[in-house]
Amino acid sequence: MSEWVCSVCHEISSGQEPPEFCSRCDSDQRMIIPKEDVPQTLEQVRDRARKKLKGICAAYPSCDGSYEKICQREAYGKPIGLGGAGQGRSFRANSKALEDLELNMSVVGDHFEPDMSCSFLGMDLDFPVLAASTAGPGKYNDAMDETSFCISVLKGAQEAGTIGLRGDTWFYTEEKHPSLDSMEACKGFGIPIFKPRSQDVLKRLIERAEKLNCRAVGVDLDGSGSTIMARHGQPVFKKSVKDIRELTEFSSLPFIAKGIMLPDEAQKCADAGAAAIGVSNHGGRVLDSTPGTAVMLPLIRKKLGDSMPITVDGGVRTGYDVLKMLALGADAVLLGRDIIRAAAGAGTLGVALHLEHIKNTLKKAMFMTGTRNIGTADSRVLFNHKA
Ligand SMILES: Cc1cc2nc3c(=O)[nH]c(=O)nc-3n(C[C@H](O)[C@H](O)[C@H](O)COP(=O)(O)O)c2cc1C
């Protein structure tokens, strides 16, 4: 007799063979792990992800879109997988922009325990790192069911003391929408980000999110160039200020305008009633040759002043990167590819382990730079070569 653990809901069962479906959460066998193989470390999660995502992602320690990485090397003429658009320049620009920043190491002063707690859109979180909106891994090597993937991200984030966003893609429909299905399974503890579909479709999706008690909603405005959506009969559109205002006014939920890379456009979204701006180039997946998000973030913060929360994502891999983004003006930092890998490796368990690791490195980064709390993470922690 063996014991089996559901990596999505932690249910334990016993039998010679793994159950076909988890008796508690209905996740299928792909998410069920022999008890003795349940990963205890991030390395074990990555080893499992490497196998499950074979040919798509090798779960390298450094995920930066460089040419030798399989996601980028094999990009031509193939689905984008986990890579970046075109030559991967925007993907790499995100990593490079973070690499170019250096932290001031501060070791003299009173001893302290860094306080990572924060508030985002009225929610109290243990630390300012969120799981980014992503969608599609259910199609990678048939590694996992898309809804189980989404639930893993939401539950893993919640277990780590934070919250997850969920995405939207060509095989999500109004009838079968894994992001909203996972919100239902998690009592609405999450933030669905919808593709810029027609206003009517968006309103219906937002209405459902509201009924499910989701904590906020949003649209990835940079998803408007997606041709695969249209090819599957789900067209997406550029959104005008009037469209955005119509959406922010339609719902009582805070609205996140994600995919903003220009200060003036951030201001337009703010004027249209957005509750938060998501500085993002979609992990370099929608337009090649943009600057890194860490380059644009301080310009957007300068434009908006302290008027509203800003999230940022792109190339963030460690707590050290998180601190850099906070110092540049972000209120919350999103992780994309790393969370996909963690969920592929070990469902909720993997996502929670990954986020705990990020929390630990953020704590270390704060301690070693003399940053007592999130509110004091500002430009003073960054080394200024010109000063
Ligand atoms: C495979 C994949 C799917 C994604 N799907 C979505 C999506 O459905 N909606 C969305 O707003 N962003 C989507 N993104 C972008 C992420 O939200 C985020 O901006 C990006 O992954 C951050 O960069 P990082 O992966 O380097 O951390 C996706 C990214 C990846 C890698």
The ligand as an ORCA input file, in Angstrom:
! r2SCAN-3c Opt
* xyz 0 1
  C       3.447     31.603    -20.364
  C       2.990     32.962    -20.006
  C       1.641     33.258    -20.089
  C       1.193     34.540    -19.758
  N      -0.147     34.814    -19.806
  C      -0.600     36.029    -19.424
  C      -2.000     36.298    -19.381
  O      -2.818     35.463    -19.697
  N      -2.387     37.522    -18.940
  C      -1.490     38.476    -18.518
  O      -1.898     39.555    -18.084
  N      -0.161     38.260    -18.600
  C       0.294     37.059    -19.014
  N       1.652     36.810    -18.984
  C       2.565     37.865    -18.543
  C       2.792     37.830    -17.023
  O       1.656     38.306    -16.344
  C       3.950     38.729    -16.600
  O       3.748     40.004    -17.131
  C       5.314     38.200    -17.027
  O       5.337     36.788    -17.033
  C       6.373     38.716    -16.080
  O       7.623     38.371    -16.495
  P       8.458     37.109    -15.934
  O       7.805     35.908    -16.553
  O       9.816     37.358    -16.476
  O       8.369     37.101    -14.436
  C       2.113     35.538    -19.338
  C       3.478     35.212    -19.236
  C       3.913     33.949    -19.556
  C       5.380     33.643    -19.421
*
